Amino acid sequence: MAPGARPLLLLAVWTLAAPVLRGAGDTGDGGWQRRGPGAPAAVAEEERCAVERRADLSYAEFVQQYAFSRPVILQRLTDNSVSCRAPPPHLLAGTCRRSRPVLTRPFPTVDLPFQDYVEHLLHPQDPSSLGNDTLYFFGDNDFSEWASLFQHYSPPPFSLLGTTAAYSFGIAGAGSGVPFHWHGPGFSEVIYGRKRWFLYPPEKTPEFHPNKTTLAWLQDVYPTLAPSERPLECTVQAGEVLYFPDRWWHATLNLDTSVFISTFLG
C-alpha cells in the first residue's frame, strides 16, 4: 500500500459494517454476527484495562505524554458515526470480485473471492488452527475495486514529524487476530465490534510461538505468566482509537465480528 494513500479510499467497509439503527423486527446488527454459535469461550474482555483512556486530548499532550513512550486509547478524537442502515454481508459480498486476505503467519497475501471469505471464513476462530492456516482480511486492499463503496473517513488528527500516514481496513471473525509483532507507530480505530489488544514495550520481548494464533496464546501461555510478565492490555470499543508507539510489540484479538481501520505512520 502506498504511503500516500488518500483517506477517502479507506472506508470500503466502514459504512457497510458499522453499527446500524434498529427498526421493527431488526436485530440491530445489519446481519453482522457478533458472536453466534461456536464462538470461542476464551473470547472475553480483560479483567482490568491497563491502557489509559483519554478524551479531548490536545496535540501537545499527545506528543509530550504518549507519542514516544506509551500507548493510549483516544475517545472523541474522530466522529465516524453512521446514521444510515448498513447493508448486510451478503450484499457486501457481491460488490467486490476478489479480495486479498493474509495469513496470520507468515503474512503472505492470498487471492480469494471476497464472497468466499465472507461466507466461509468470516466465522469464529478455531483455537487449534495455526497461523499459516488462518486467513485474515487486513492490509493488502485493492482500492480501485472497492472505490465505489468508500465514503469520507475522518482519520486521527495527530501525526508525528517526518512520517506519512498509510491506511488499511480489516474485517475479521470472533476469536481471530494477529500474533505478536512490531513495526512503526500507528493508530487503530474499531468501527464495529470490539478488539482486545496486548502490548509490550520494545525492550520486553513477549513469549509466543510465531505460528500460533493470538487465541491459542491467550489460552495456553497467558495463564502461565506472572503478573509482572503480563502485557498491557485493554479492549478497544467501537468508536475508540488506540495509539501504539514505535516498535511496541502488540497482538490483537477480535472479541466479535469486527471492522477496523488502521493508520500507520511510516
N, C-alpha and C positions, 0 to 999 in steps of 0.2 A: 504494500500500500504506500502510495507516495506521501511523503511527509506533509506536502502542501494540500492534501485532500480537503475539499471545502466542506464545512459543517453541514451545508444543505443536503449533502449526499449521504447522510449517515442515518437517516431515520426511516429506513425501509420498513422496519417492523415496529417502530415506536407507536404509530397510530393504529397498528394492526393488533397489538397485543397488550396495550396499556389497560388499566382498569376501566370498566365501562359503566355507564349509567344503568341502574336496574329498571326493568319495566315489568309489566304484568306477565307472569309466568317465566320471567327471565332469571337465570341463576346468578347473573351479575358477573360472570367470568368470561363472557364473549366466546365460550367454547374452549378456553384455555384451561386445561385441567390443572388445579393447584397441587393436589396430592393424588387422590384416587387409589384404586385397588393396587396393592403390590408396592406402595411407596415404602422405602426402607425405614425400619423402625428407628434407626440411628439419626435420621434427618430431623434435627431439633435445634432450637436456638441454644446458645451458650447460657450458663447459669448467670454469669455477670459479664457485661460488656466492659472490656479493658481499654477501649479506644474512646477518647474524649469526643463528645458531640458538641458542635458549636453552631449557633445560629447567628446570622447577621455579622459574620466575621469580616473585618476590614482587610484590605490587601496588606497593609503594614503589619497587622497582627499575624496574618498567614505567613509572611516571609520571616518575621522575627521568631515565631514560636513553633512553626511546623515544617516549613518548606524543605529544610535541610536536616531535620532532626527526628521527627516522629510523625506517624500517621494521624489523621483526624477525619471525623465524619462531619460533613458540612450539611447544614439544613437551611432551607430557604435561600439557597445560593442561586438556584435557577428555578424557572417555572415552566415545566414541560407537561403540565396537566392537560388532559384531553377532555373536551366537553361533548364529543360525539361518540356514537357507538362504534366499537372496534369490530371489524369483520372476524369471524371465527377462522380457525386454522385451515379448514378445508377450502375456504375461498383464497386464503393467502397462498396455499399450495399451488393454485392454478396460475399465479401471477409470475412465477419465475421458472424457467425451464431447467436450470441447473444451479446447484449451489456447490460450495467448496468447504464442507466441514473439515475439521482437522482431527487427527488422532491425538488424544491427550498426551501420549508419549509415542514416538519422539517428534511429534509435531509436523509430519508431512501433511499436505493437503490431499483431499480425496474428491474427485469429480463425481458428483452424485445428484440425480434429480431431486430437487427440493421437496417435491411431493413425497418421495420415498423417505426422506429424512423426517418430515412431519408425521407421516402415517406409521412408520416403523421404528424410528429411532428417538423420537421425542417422548420418551417414557421414563419411568423411574430407573435409576441406575442399578444394575446388578452388582452387588458388593464383591462378587467373585471375579468380575471382568478385569483384565489387565488394561493398562493404559494404551498399549498398542492394538487393543481390540475395541476401543471405545471412541466413537465419533462424537465430536463436539462442535457445534456450529458457532464459530467465533473467529474473527480476524481477517481471513482472506476473502473479502466480499467482492462480487462483481458489480460495481456501482452502476455501470451502464445498463445492466439488466434490471436492476432494482430502481432505477431513477424515477420511473413514473409513480412510485409509491412514497418517495421521500417528501416530507414536509419540513417546515422550519424546526430545527433543534437549537435550543439555547445551551451552548457548552459552558462549562465553568469559566467565569471571567478572569480567573487568576492564571498567570503564566510566569515562567522563570526566564530571566535574561539569557539570551543566547540559544533558546530552544524554539522548536517549531512543533505545533500540535498536529498529530495524526489521529484519526478516529477509526473506531471499529465497533460493530454491534454484534450481539450474540443472542441465541435462543437455545435454551437447554432444559432438560427434564429434571425432576426432583432427584436429588442424590448425586447428580453429575457435578463435575468441577475440574479444575486444573491443579495438578500436584505442585509441590513447592518448586519455585523458580524465582529468578530475579532479572531485572532489567532497569531501564531508566525510570524516572519519576512519572507519575500519571494520576489521573482521576478515573473512577469507575462509578457510574450512576446506574442505579436499579430503576428501570422503568415500570416493570411489572414483576411481582413475586418478591422473594427475599433471597439474599445471598450472604452466607456466612463466610467470614474472612479469618485467616490465621496468618500472623505476621511475626517475623523475627528481624532484628537489626542485622546489618551486613556482617558484623563480627561474630554472629552466633548462627552457625550453620545447623539447620534442623536435621533431625534423624528421620530419614524417609527412604523408601525404595523408589528409584526413578520410574519404574514401570507399574507401580501400584497406584490406584486411584486415591483421591482425597478421602472418599468414603471408607475405603479399606484402611487408610492411615488412621482415620478417626476411630474406627472400631478396634484396630489391633495395636497401634502404637500410642495414641493419645492417652489411654487409661494407664499406661505404664510410666508416664512422665511425672517426675516430681514437680511440685508447684513451681519451683524456680526454673524448671526446664520448659514449662509450657509457654506457648506463644501469646502475644497479644491477640485477642480475638473479639469479634463482635459481628452481629448480624445487621447488614445494611438493608433498610426497609425501602419500599418503593418511594421514590421522590428524594432519597438521600444520595449523597455523593461521598465516596471515600477517596481521600488523597493518600498516596504512599510515596515516600521519598525515594531518591536514587538508591539502587542496589539493595533495597529491602527485600528479603525473602518473603514470599507470600503464596498461599494456596487458597483456593476458593471451593465452596460447596453450595450449590443451589438447593435451598430448602423446599422450593416449589418449582413448578414450571416457571421459568424466569426469562425476562428480556432485559438486556443491559447494554449500555453504551460506554465505551472507554475512550478517554482522551490521553494519548501517550505524548509526553514531552520529550522529543528526541533532540 
